[in-house]
Amino acid sequence: MSSPWDEVRRESLEMPAVGLGGRPQRPSPLPWMLLAASIALTIVVLLLGRSRVESERQRTATALKANDEVKAQLKAVQKKLDEQQDSCNSQAESSAELSRQIVTLELEKRRLQEELAQAKGGKK
């Protein structure tokens, strides 16, 4: 029992190679052209990737340098701010001391005014 497909397979195996009058067929240059094109494309992609990596390294170095400069400026500003806060704190302390002296002097003034009023009242 043979199927119709078996006959087709047998016929395809028995068919002579299609060519130009029995000369051996020349291999197609297409696979070599495709290989050359893929190698060229790979080289181009690698070169472009390398240049992009290099430019990214340069941008990273520039950004790091700018970051260091900003950090230095920030530290300088922080130092000035700390100095100003210390100055304000010392001024606040001196202001508090002056307020205490004012209160003390006002109390002494009242006491002296009372003594003066008593002294004037005692003379009259």
MMTF fields as JSON, N, C-alpha, C and O atoms, coordinates in Angstrom:
{
  "mmtfVersion": "1.0.0",
  "mmtfProducer": "UNKNOWN",
  "numBonds": 495,
  "numAtoms": 496,
  "numGroups": 124,
  "numChains": 1,
  "numModels": 1,
  "chainsPerModel": [1],
  "groupsPerChain": [124],
  "chainIdList": ["A"],
  "bondAtomList": [4, 2, 8, 6, 12, 10, 16, 14, 20, 18, 24, 22, 28, 26, 32, 30, 36, 34, 40, 38, 44, 42, 48, 46, 52, 50, 56, 54, 60, 58, 64, 62, 68, 66, 72, 70, 76, 74, 80, 78, 84, 82, 88, 86, 92, 90, 96, 94, 100, 98, 104, 102, 108, 106, 112, 110, 116, 114, 120, 118, 124, 122, 128, 126, 132, 130, 136, 134, 140, 138, 144, 142, 148, 146, 152, 150, 156, 154, 160, 158, 164, 162, 168, 166, 172, 170, 176, 174, 180, 178, 184, 182, 188, 186, 192, 190, 196, 194, 200, 198, 204, 202, 208, 206, 212, 210, 216, 214, 220, 218, 224, 222, 228, 226, 232, 230, 236, 234, 240, 238, 244, 242, 248, 246, 252, 250, 256, 254, 260, 258, 264, 262, 268, 266, 272, 270, 276, 274, 280, 278, 284, 282, 288, 286, 292, 290, 296, 294, 300, 298, 304, 302, 308, 306, 312, 310, 316, 314, 320, 318, 324, 322, 328, 326, 332, 330, 336, 334, 340, 338, 344, 342, 348, 346, 352, 350, 356, 354, 360, 358, 364, 362, 368, 366, 372, 370, 376, 374, 380, 378, 384, 382, 388, 386, 392, 390, 396, 394, 400, 398, 404, 402, 408, 406, 412, 410, 416, 414, 420, 418, 424, 422, 428, 426, 432, 430, 436, 434, 440, 438, 444, 442, 448, 446, 452, 450, 456, 454, 460, 458, 464, 462, 468, 466, 472, 470, 476, 474, 480, 478, 484, 482, 488, 486, 492, 490],
  "bondOrderList": [1, 1, 1, 1, 1, 1, 1, 1, 1, 1, 1, 1, 1, 1, 1, 1, 1, 1, 1, 1, 1, 1, 1, 1, 1, 1, 1, 1, 1, 1, 1, 1, 1, 1, 1, 1, 1, 1, 1, 1, 1, 1, 1, 1, 1, 1, 1, 1, 1, 1, 1, 1, 1, 1, 1, 1, 1, 1, 1, 1, 1, 1, 1, 1, 1, 1, 1, 1, 1, 1, 1, 1, 1, 1, 1, 1, 1, 1, 1, 1, 1, 1, 1, 1, 1, 1, 1, 1, 1, 1, 1, 1, 1, 1, 1, 1, 1, 1, 1, 1, 1, 1, 1, 1, 1, 1, 1, 1, 1, 1, 1, 1, 1, 1, 1, 1, 1, 1, 1, 1, 1, 1, 1],
  "groupList": [{"groupName": "MET", "atomNameList": ["N", "CA", "C", "O"], "elementList": ["N", "C", "C", "O"], "formalChargeList": [0, 0, 0, 0], "bondAtomList": [1, 0, 2, 1, 3, 2], "bondOrderList": [1, 1, 2], "singleLetterCode": "M", "chemCompType": "L-PEPTIDE LINKING"}, {"groupName": "SER", "atomNameList": ["N", "CA", "C", "O"], "elementList": ["N", "C", "C", "O"], "formalChargeList": [0, 0, 0, 0], "bondAtomList": [1, 0, 2, 1, 3, 2], "bondOrderList": [1, 1, 2], "singleLetterCode": "S", "chemCompType": "L-PEPTIDE LINKING"}, {"groupName": "PRO", "atomNameList": ["N", "CA", "C", "O"], "elementList": ["N", "C", "C", "O"], "formalChargeList": [0, 0, 0, 0], "bondAtomList": [1, 0, 2, 1, 3, 2], "bondOrderList": [1, 1, 2], "singleLetterCode": "P", "chemCompType": "L-PEPTIDE LINKING"}, {"groupName": "TRP", "atomNameList": ["N", "CA", "C", "O"], "elementList": ["N", "C", "C", "O"], "formalChargeList": [0, 0, 0, 0], "bondAtomList": [1, 0, 2, 1, 3, 2], "bondOrderList": [1, 1, 2], "singleLetterCode": "W", "chemCompType": "L-PEPTIDE LINKING"}, {"groupName": "ASP", "atomNameList": ["N", "CA", "C", "O"], "elementList": ["N", "C", "C", "O"], "formalChargeList": [0, 0, 0, 0], "bondAtomList": [1, 0, 2, 1, 3, 2], "bondOrderList": [1, 1, 2], "singleLetterCode": "D", "chemCompType": "L-PEPTIDE LINKING"}, {"groupName": "GLU", "atomNameList": ["N", "CA", "C", "O"], "elementList": ["N", "C", "C", "O"], "formalChargeList": [0, 0, 0, 0], "bondAtomList": [1, 0, 2, 1, 3, 2], "bondOrderList": [1, 1, 2], "singleLetterCode": "E", "chemCompType": "L-PEPTIDE LINKING"}, {"groupName": "VAL", "atomNameList": ["N", "CA", "C", "O"], "elementList": ["N", "C", "C", "O"], "formalChargeList": [0, 0, 0, 0], "bondAtomList": [1, 0, 2, 1, 3, 2], "bondOrderList": [1, 1, 2], "singleLetterCode": "V", "chemCompType": "L-PEPTIDE LINKING"}, {"groupName": "ARG", "atomNameList": ["N", "CA", "C", "O"], "elementList": ["N", "C", "C", "O"], "formalChargeList": [0, 0, 0, 0], "bondAtomList": [1, 0, 2, 1, 3, 2], "bondOrderList": [1, 1, 2], "singleLetterCode": "R", "chemCompType": "L-PEPTIDE LINKING"}, {"groupName": "LEU", "atomNameList": ["N", "CA", "C", "O"], "elementList": ["N", "C", "C", "O"], "formalChargeList": [0, 0, 0, 0], "bondAtomList": [1, 0, 2, 1, 3, 2], "bondOrderList": [1, 1, 2], "singleLetterCode": "L", "chemCompType": "L-PEPTIDE LINKING"}, {"groupName": "ALA", "atomNameList": ["N", "CA", "C", "O"], "elementList": ["N", "C", "C", "O"], "formalChargeList": [0, 0, 0, 0], "bondAtomList": [1, 0, 2, 1, 3, 2], "bondOrderList": [1, 1, 2], "singleLetterCode": "A", "chemCompType": "L-PEPTIDE LINKING"}, {"groupName": "GLY", "atomNameList": ["N", "CA", "C", "O"], "elementList": ["N", "C", "C", "O"], "formalChargeList": [0, 0, 0, 0], "bondAtomList": [1, 0, 2, 1, 3, 2], "bondOrderList": [1, 1, 2], "singleLetterCode": "G", "chemCompType": "PEPTIDE LINKING"}, {"groupName": "GLN", "atomNameList": ["N", "CA", "C", "O"], "elementList": ["N", "C", "C", "O"], "formalChargeList": [0, 0, 0, 0], "bondAtomList": [1, 0, 2, 1, 3, 2], "bondOrderList": [1, 1, 2], "singleLetterCode": "Q", "chemCompType": "L-PEPTIDE LINKING"}, {"groupName": "ILE", "atomNameList": ["N", "CA", "C", "O"], "elementList": ["N", "C", "C", "O"], "formalChargeList": [0, 0, 0, 0], "bondAtomList": [1, 0, 2, 1, 3, 2], "bondOrderList": [1, 1, 2], "singleLetterCode": "I", "chemCompType": "L-PEPTIDE LINKING"}, {"groupName": "THR", "atomNameList": ["N", "CA", "C", "O"], "elementList": ["N", "C", "C", "O"], "formalChargeList": [0, 0, 0, 0], "bondAtomList": [1, 0, 2, 1, 3, 2], "bondOrderList": [1, 1, 2], "singleLetterCode": "T", "chemCompType": "L-PEPTIDE LINKING"}, {"groupName": "LYS", "atomNameList": ["N", "CA", "C", "O"], "elementList": ["N", "C", "C", "O"], "formalChargeList": [0, 0, 0, 0], "bondAtomList": [1, 0, 2, 1, 3, 2], "bondOrderList": [1, 1, 2], "singleLetterCode": "K", "chemCompType": "L-PEPTIDE LINKING"}, {"groupName": "ASN", "atomNameList": ["N", "CA", "C", "O"], "elementList": ["N", "C", "C", "O"], "formalChargeList": [0, 0, 0, 0], "bondAtomList": [1, 0, 2, 1, 3, 2], "bondOrderList": [1, 1, 2], "singleLetterCode": "N", "chemCompType": "L-PEPTIDE LINKING"}, {"groupName": "CYS", "atomNameList": ["N", "CA", "C", "O"], "elementList": ["N", "C", "C", "O"], "formalChargeList": [0, 0, 0, 0], "bondAtomList": [1, 0, 2, 1, 3, 2], "bondOrderList": [1, 1, 2], "singleLetterCode": "C", "chemCompType": "L-PEPTIDE LINKING"}],
  "groupTypeList": [0, 1, 1, 2, 3, 4, 5, 6, 7, 7, 5, 1, 8, 5, 0, 2, 9, 6, 10, 8, 10, 10, 7, 2, 11, 7, 2, 1, 2, 8, 2, 3, 0, 8, 8, 9, 9, 1, 12, 9, 8, 13, 12, 6, 6, 8, 8, 8, 10, 7, 1, 7, 6, 5, 1, 5, 7, 11, 7, 13, 9, 13, 9, 8, 14, 9, 15, 4, 5, 6, 14, 9, 11, 8, 14, 9, 6, 11, 14, 14, 8, 4, 5, 11, 11, 4, 1, 16, 15, 1, 11, 9, 5, 1, 1, 9, 5, 8, 1, 7, 11, 12, 6, 13, 8, 5, 8, 5, 14, 7, 7, 8, 11, 5, 5, 8, 9, 11, 9, 14, 10, 10, 14, 14],
  "groupIdList": [1, 2, 3, 4, 5, 6, 7, 8, 9, 10, 11, 12, 13, 14, 15, 16, 17, 18, 19, 20, 21, 22, 23, 24, 25, 26, 27, 28, 29, 30, 31, 32, 33, 34, 35, 36, 37, 38, 39, 40, 41, 42, 43, 44, 45, 46, 47, 48, 49, 50, 51, 52, 53, 54, 55, 56, 57, 58, 59, 60, 61, 62, 63, 64, 65, 66, 67, 68, 69, 70, 71, 72, 73, 74, 75, 76, 77, 78, 79, 80, 81, 82, 83, 84, 85, 86, 87, 88, 89, 90, 91, 92, 93, 94, 95, 96, 97, 98, 99, 100, 101, 102, 103, 104, 105, 106, 107, 108, 109, 110, 111, 112, 113, 114, 115, 116, 117, 118, 119, 120, 121, 122, 123, 124],
  "secStructList": [7, 7, 7, 2, 2, 2, 2, 2, 2, 2, 2, 2, 2, 2, 1, 7, 7, 7, 7, 1, 6, 6, 7, 7, 7, 7, 7, 7, 1, 2, 2, 2, 2, 2, 2, 2, 2, 2, 2, 2, 2, 2, 2, 2, 2, 2, 2, 2, 2, 2, 2, 2, 2, 2, 2, 2, 2, 2, 2, 2, 2, 2, 2, 2, 2, 2, 2, 2, 2, 2, 2, 2, 2, 2, 2, 2, 2, 2, 2, 2, 2, 2, 2, 2, 2, 2, 2, 2, 2, 2, 2, 2, 2, 2, 2, 2, 2, 2, 2, 2, 2, 2, 2, 2, 2, 2, 2, 2, 2, 2, 2, 2, 2, 2, 2, 2, 2, 2, 2, 2, 2, 2, 2, 7],
  "xCoordList": [0.807, 0.0, 0.86, 1.547, 0.806, 1.611, 0.683, -0.349, 1.067, 0.242, 0.683, 1.771, -0.142, 0.246, 1.465, 2.201, 1.672, 2.819, 4.123, 5.162, 4.067, 5.272, 5.726, 6.921, 4.759, 5.109, 5.723, 6.663, 5.184, 5.71, 7.128, 7.983, 7.4, 8.738, 9.709, 10.828, 9.269, 10.127, 10.437, 11.569, 9.43, 9.65, 10.593, 11.442, 10.44, 11.315, 12.747, 13.676, 12.954, 14.294, 14.901, 16.119, 14.069, 14.556, 14.771, 15.404, 14.253, 14.365, 15.809, 16.476, 16.293, 17.654, 17.745, 16.751, 18.918, 19.129, 18.932, 19.372, 18.276, 18.023, 19.262, 19.716, 19.81, 21.019, 21.133, 20.164, 22.296, 22.519, 23.204, 24.427, 22.475, 22.995, 24.015, 24.958, 23.882, 24.758, 26.021, 26.759, 26.289, 27.454, 27.19, 26.047, 28.239, 28.005, 27.554, 28.084, 26.561, 25.997, 26.946, 27.512, 27.105, 27.983, 27.289, 26.102, 27.989, 27.323, 26.938, 27.611, 25.844, 25.333, 26.208, 26.625, 26.489, 27.285, 26.47, 27.024, 25.161, 24.281, 24.69, 24.73, 24.993, 25.385, 26.645, 26.741, 27.615, 28.835, 28.551, 29.127, 27.663, 27.295, 26.576, 26.821, 25.69, 24.985, 25.957, 25.836, 26.922, 27.919, 28.739, 28.972, 29.18, 29.965, 29.139, 29.642, 27.865, 26.997, 26.783, 26.806, 26.576, 26.355, 27.626, 27.548, 28.802, 30.057, 30.264, 30.659, 29.996, 30.143, 29.178, 29.555, 27.948, 26.955, 27.37, 27.198, 27.91, 28.377, 29.501, 29.525, 30.44, 31.558, 31.048, 31.504, 30.104, 29.548, 28.852, 29.029, 28.064, 27.352, 28.345, 28.149, 29.396, 30.402, 31.121, 31.372, 31.455, 32.117, 31.21, 31.651, 29.938, 28.993, 28.803, 28.754, 28.696, 28.552, 29.755, 29.617, 30.934, 32.156, 32.202, 32.565, 31.829, 31.849, 30.814, 31.063, 29.658, 28.631, 29.088, 28.833, 29.755, 30.27, 31.316, 31.333, 32.184, 33.218, 32.599, 33.018, 31.604, 30.964, 30.232, 30.199, 29.656, 28.974, 29.986, 29.689, 31.167, 32.222, 32.627, 32.822, 32.751, 33.136, 32.049, 32.346, 30.788, 29.695, 29.658, 29.389, 29.926, 29.943, 31.066, 30.872, 32.242, 33.37, 33.053, 33.36, 32.443, 32.063, 31.043, 31.14, 30.069, 29.035, 29.636, 29.252, 30.569, 31.206, 32.031, 32.05, 32.714, 33.501, 32.574, 32.856, 31.478, 30.514, 29.918, 29.692, 29.668, 29.123, 30.102, 29.696, 31.396, 32.409, 32.477, 32.625, 32.367, 32.393, 31.19, 31.322, 30.028, 28.821, 28.943, 28.527, 29.513, 29.705, 30.634, 30.387, 31.708, 32.639, 31.946, 32.146, 31.137, 30.402, 29.412, 29.255, 28.752, 27.785, 28.464, 27.927, 29.653, 30.383, 30.782, 30.7, 31.216, 31.594, 30.388, 30.494, 29.262, 28.047, 27.605, 27.162, 27.724, 27.352, 28.246, 27.774, 29.536, 30.466, 30.091, 30.087, 29.774, 29.357, 28.069, 27.921, 27.144, 25.881, 26.123, 25.512, 27.004, 27.334, 27.953, 27.633, 28.843, 29.449, 28.389, 28.417, 27.457, 26.39, 25.483, 25.045, 25.2, 24.371, 25.076, 24.454, 26.382, 27.144, 27.106, 26.943, 27.257, 27.208, 25.834, 25.741, 24.788, 23.432, 23.197, 22.574, 23.702, 23.538, 24.262, 23.735, 25.487, 26.227, 25.533, 25.504, 24.974, 24.237, 22.961, 22.567, 22.314, 21.112, 21.459, 20.716, 22.588, 23.018, 23.343, 22.974, 24.043, 24.364, 23.096, 22.985, 22.143, 20.877, 20.109, 19.513, 20.124, 19.466, 20.147, 19.475, 21.48, 22.226, 21.885, 21.691, 21.812, 21.445, 20.025, 19.752, 19.124, 17.743, 17.725, 17.004, 18.504, 18.575, 19.147, 18.668, 20.168, 20.75, 19.732, 19.647, 18.959, 17.93, 16.909, 16.535, 16.46, 15.483, 16.072, 15.403, 17.325, 17.995, 18.117, 17.861, 18.511, 18.659, 17.308, 17.217, 16.257, 14.93, 14.469, 13.885, 14.727, 14.357, 15.147, 14.605, 16.442, 17.253, 16.779, 16.781, 16.365, 15.855, 14.598, 14.458, 13.69, 12.452, 12.787, 12.212, 13.711, 14.076, 14.665, 14.36, 15.53, 16.131, 15.104, 15.178, 14.131, 13.071, 12.23, 11.837, 11.961, 11.19, 11.975, 11.416, 13.282, 14.112, 14.144, 14.092, 14.232, 14.252, 12.916, 12.876, 11.822, 10.502, 10.377, 9.823, 10.875, 10.811, 11.691, 11.328, 12.856, 13.761, 13.166, 13.306, 12.507, 11.853, 10.655, 10.391, 9.959, 8.782, 9.2, 8.476, 10.309, 10.796, 11.344, 11.316, 11.843, 12.398, 11.297, 11.45, 10.226, 9.17, 8.425, 7.49],
  "yCoordList": [-1.165, 0.0, 1.242, 1.553, 1.895, 3.096, 4.291, 4.231, 5.328, 6.539, 7.386, 7.186, 8.316, 9.18, 10.038, 10.454, 10.296, 11.111, 10.347, 10.937, 9.044, 8.242, 8.344, 8.41, 8.355, 8.48, 9.847, 9.954, 10.896, 12.239, 12.318, 12.923, 11.731, 11.75, 10.997, 11.447, 9.856, 9.048, 9.799, 9.778, 10.458, 11.206, 12.384, 12.681, 13.047, 14.188, 13.735, 14.471, 12.549, 12.039, 11.579, 11.617, 11.153, 10.646, 11.738, 11.499, 12.936, 14.009, 14.481, 14.6, 14.746, 15.237, 16.677, 17.403, 17.082, 18.453, 19.404, 19.141, 20.496, 21.482, 22.337, 22.916, 22.431, 23.199, 23.631, 23.562, 24.072, 24.553, 23.48, 23.495, 22.594, 21.6, 20.677, 20.295, 20.308, 19.329, 19.892, 19.15, 21.172, 21.763, 21.814, 21.962, 21.691, 21.81, 23.235, 24.212, 23.313, 24.621, 25.404, 24.869, 26.664, 27.549, 27.972, 28.298, 27.978, 28.381, 29.86, 30.682, 30.159, 31.529, 32.407, 31.971, 33.639, 34.543, 35.174, 35.89, 34.923, 35.556, 35.255, 36.191, 34.025, 33.798, 34.568, 35.078, 34.651, 35.39, 36.889, 37.578, 37.383, 38.802, 39.093, 40.121, 38.189, 38.367, 38.314, 39.08, 37.397, 37.312, 38.592, 39.116, 39.102, 40.343, 41.509, 42.342, 41.567, 42.658, 42.575, 43.6, 41.376, 41.239, 41.562, 42.153, 41.182, 41.527, 43.038, 43.624, 43.677, 45.129, 45.83, 46.791, 45.356, 45.95, 45.779, 46.696, 44.624, 44.381, 45.331, 45.881, 45.529, 46.444, 47.871, 48.582, 48.288, 49.645, 49.814, 50.832, 48.822, 48.906, 48.963, 49.733, 48.166, 48.178, 49.52, 50.029, 50.097, 51.399, 52.491, 53.341, 52.468, 53.455, 53.283, 54.264, 52.04, 51.781, 52.259, 52.82, 52.038, 52.476, 53.995, 54.53, 54.692, 56.159, 56.678, 57.665, 56.026, 56.458, 56.218, 57.039, 55.102, 54.817, 55.855, 56.33, 56.204, 57.199, 58.569, 59.25, 58.973, 60.265, 60.239, 61.244, 59.105, 58.987, 59.077, 59.667, 58.503, 58.614, 60.067, 60.524, 60.792, 62.201, 63.001, 63.845, 62.734, 63.445, 63.113, 63.982, 61.858, 61.454, 62.155, 62.626, 62.226, 62.911, 64.39, 64.95, 65.018, 66.426, 66.617, 67.556, 65.723, 65.822, 65.618, 66.305, 64.685, 64.465, 65.672, 66.036, 66.291, 67.485, 68.614, 69.291, 68.811, 69.845, 69.535, 70.44, 68.266, 67.863, 68.188, 68.672, 67.927, 68.248, 69.755, 70.189, 70.542, 71.997, 72.476, 73.341, 71.918, 72.311, 71.899, 72.641, 70.716, 70.29, 71.247, 71.59, 71.677, 72.615, 73.937, 74.512, 74.42, 75.665, 75.494, 76.387, 74.354, 74.086, 74.05, 74.57, 73.431, 73.397, 74.805, 75.142, 75.634, 77.009, 77.793, 78.536, 77.628, 78.327, 77.813, 78.593, 76.502, 75.932, 76.489, 76.773, 76.643, 77.198, 78.642, 79.036, 79.436, 80.819, 80.862, 81.698, 79.972, 79.918, 79.585, 80.187, 78.633, 78.282, 79.474, 79.731, 80.199, 81.386, 82.439, 83.052, 82.649, 83.621, 83.195, 84.03, 81.892, 81.409, 81.605, 81.994, 81.334, 81.57, 83.044, 83.395, 83.904, 85.341, 85.747, 86.528, 85.224, 85.541, 85.031, 85.707, 83.833, 83.281, 84.139, 84.403, 84.575, 85.421, 86.764, 87.31, 87.306, 88.569, 88.388, 89.274, 87.237, 86.971, 86.855, 87.336, 86.218, 86.108, 87.478, 87.791, 88.295, 89.636, 90.473, 91.298, 90.27, 90.981, 90.556, 91.392, 89.271, 88.79, 89.367, 89.759, 89.419, 89.998, 91.47, 91.949, 92.19, 93.611, 93.79, 94.729, 92.908, 92.994, 92.777, 93.472, 91.827, 91.598, 92.824, 93.211, 93.426, 94.632, 95.766, 96.509, 95.899, 96.951, 96.731, 97.666, 95.476, 95.177, 95.478, 96.061, 95.079, 95.336, 96.833, 97.302, 97.582, 99.038, 99.715, 100.661, 99.238, 99.824, 99.554, 100.431, 98.334, 98.03, 98.912, 99.407, 99.095, 99.948, 101.39, 102.107, 101.825, 103.187, 103.387, 104.414, 102.434, 102.54, 102.591, 103.379, 101.749, 101.733, 103.077, 103.611, 103.617, 104.91, 106.034, 106.965, 105.947, 106.963, 106.903, 107.934, 105.7, 105.562, 106.129, 106.819, 105.831, 106.373, 107.898, 108.582, 108.431, 109.886, 110.477, 111.524, 109.801, 110.314, 110.265, 111.186, 109.225, 109.137, 110.209, 110.811, 110.434, 111.432, 112.835, 113.647, 113.126, 114.416, 114.549, 115.615, 113.454, 113.472, 113.649, 114.274, 113.131, 113.223, 114.606, 115.022, 115.342, 116.674, 117.685, 118.635, 117.515, 118.521, 118.455, 119.23],
  "zCoordList": [0.0, 0.0, 0.0, 0.972, -1.042, -1.101, -1.247, -1.916, -0.629, -0.673, -1.854, -2.393, -2.252, -3.36, -3.019, -3.914, -1.772, -1.37, -1.543, -1.84, -1.358, -1.573, -3.02, -3.307, -3.926, -5.344, -5.64, -6.428, -5.001, -5.231, -4.709, -5.355, -3.569, -2.989, -3.882, -4.126, -4.361, -5.215, -6.509, -6.992, -7.06, -8.301, -8.071, -8.911, -6.936, -6.679, -6.457, -6.789, -5.906, -5.724, -7.041, -7.218, -7.941, -9.218, -10.251, -11.279, -9.993, -10.979, -11.06, -10.032, -12.24, -12.383, -11.904, -11.908, -11.499, -11.043, -12.202, -13.321, -11.927, -12.957, -13.092, -12.105, -14.26, -14.452, -15.879, -16.635, -16.258, -17.605, -18.425, -18.565, -18.944, -19.858, -19.261, -19.953, -18.044, -17.47, -16.838, -16.19, -17.006, -16.334, -14.839, -14.407, -14.059, -12.614, -12.302, -12.832, -11.427, -11.105, -10.21, -9.257, -10.532, -9.773, -8.485, -8.515, -7.355, -6.111, -6.163, -6.784, -5.497, -5.492, -4.596, -3.522, -5.026, -4.188, -3.067, -2.233, -3.031, -2.048, -0.606, 0.191, -0.218, 1.18, 1.573, 2.689, 0.65, 0.958, 1.066, 1.908, 0.21, 0.287, 1.599, 2.232, 2.006, 3.276, 4.455, 5.412, 4.37, 5.434, 5.51, 6.599, 4.357, 4.329, 4.854, 5.608, 4.453, 4.926, 6.434, 7.115, 6.964, 8.406, 9.189, 10.267, 8.661, 9.336, 9.316, 10.324, 8.165, 8.061, 9.017, 9.688, 9.078, 9.969, 11.431, 12.235, 11.775, 13.145, 13.505, 14.606, 12.575, 12.825, 13.016, 13.912, 12.175, 12.291, 13.637, 14.306, 14.036, 15.316, 16.478, 17.418, 16.424, 17.483, 17.557, 18.65, 16.407, 16.406, 16.954, 17.728, 16.553, 17.071, 18.572, 19.314, 19.015, 20.449, 21.23, 22.317, 20.675, 21.347, 21.468, 22.516, 20.386, 20.433, 21.426, 22.119, 21.503, 22.459, 23.898, 24.78, 24.127, 25.469, 25.858, 26.993, 24.919, 25.2, 25.496, 26.432, 24.701, 24.957, 26.304, 27.013, 26.648, 27.943, 29.088, 30.127, 28.911, 29.93, 30.122, 31.249, 29.01, 29.108, 29.819, 30.664, 29.475, 30.153, 31.637, 32.466, 31.971, 33.377, 34.121, 35.241, 33.503, 34.139, 34.347, 35.399, 33.352, 33.475, 34.588, 35.378, 34.643, 35.685, 37.074, 38.021, 37.202, 38.499, 38.929, 40.105, 37.962, 38.273, 38.73, 39.718, 38.014, 38.402, 39.778, 40.582, 40.038, 41.332, 42.451, 43.508, 42.23, 43.231, 43.491, 44.633, 42.422, 42.578, 43.383, 44.249, 43.099, 43.832, 45.299, 46.189, 45.553, 46.941, 47.679, 48.835, 47.007, 47.636, 47.94, 49.01, 47.009, 47.237, 48.386, 49.219, 48.424, 49.487, 50.85, 51.828, 50.917, 52.184, 52.613, 53.794, 51.649, 51.976, 52.489, 53.464, 51.839, 52.27, 53.639, 54.482, 53.863, 55.159, 56.267, 57.368, 55.97, 56.951, 57.283, 58.45, 56.243, 56.477, 57.286, 58.177, 56.98, 57.716, 59.186, 60.068, 59.449, 60.831, 61.564, 62.724, 60.875, 61.481, 61.794, 62.861, 60.869, 61.084, 62.232, 63.023, 62.323, 63.424, 64.757, 65.746, 64.78, 66.005, 66.382, 67.55, 65.374, 65.614, 66.151, 67.098, 65.558, 66.014, 67.427, 68.246, 67.707, 69.05, 70.085, 71.165, 69.74, 70.684, 70.85, 71.953, 69.772, 69.872, 70.675, 71.433, 70.508, 71.288, 72.769, 73.624, 73.071, 74.467, 75.046, 76.178, 74.249, 74.746, 74.868, 75.775, 73.966, 74.049, 75.301, 75.98, 75.599, 76.812, 78.051, 79.005, 78.037, 79.158, 79.325, 80.442, 78.198, 78.269, 78.783, 79.531, 78.394, 78.89, 80.402, 81.118, 80.887, 82.334, 83.045, 84.111, 82.45, 83.059, 83.084, 84.062, 82.004, 81.947, 83.057, 83.765, 83.202, 84.249, 85.624, 86.477, 85.836, 87.114, 87.371, 88.48, 86.339, 86.497, 86.728, 87.51, 86.053, 86.287, 87.714, 88.35, 88.23, 89.612, 90.592, 91.58, 90.291, 91.153, 91.071, 92.072, 89.858, 89.679, 90.512, 91.177, 90.489, 91.27, 92.768, 93.518, 93.179, 94.595, 95.005, 96.072, 94.12, 94.426, 94.4, 95.202, 93.468, 93.421, 94.689, 95.234, 95.146, 96.39, 97.572, 98.425, 97.616, 98.697, 98.62, 99.642, 97.373, 97.19, 97.63, 98.276, 97.277, 97.663, 99.185, 99.786, 99.804, 101.255, 101.896, 102.907, 101.285, 101.823, 101.7, 102.615, 100.584, 100.374, 101.326, 101.882, 101.487, 102.369, 103.824, 104.598, 104.195, 105.564, 105.866, 107.024, 104.872, 105.049, 105.222, 105.989, 104.554, 104.572, 105.817, 106.018]
}
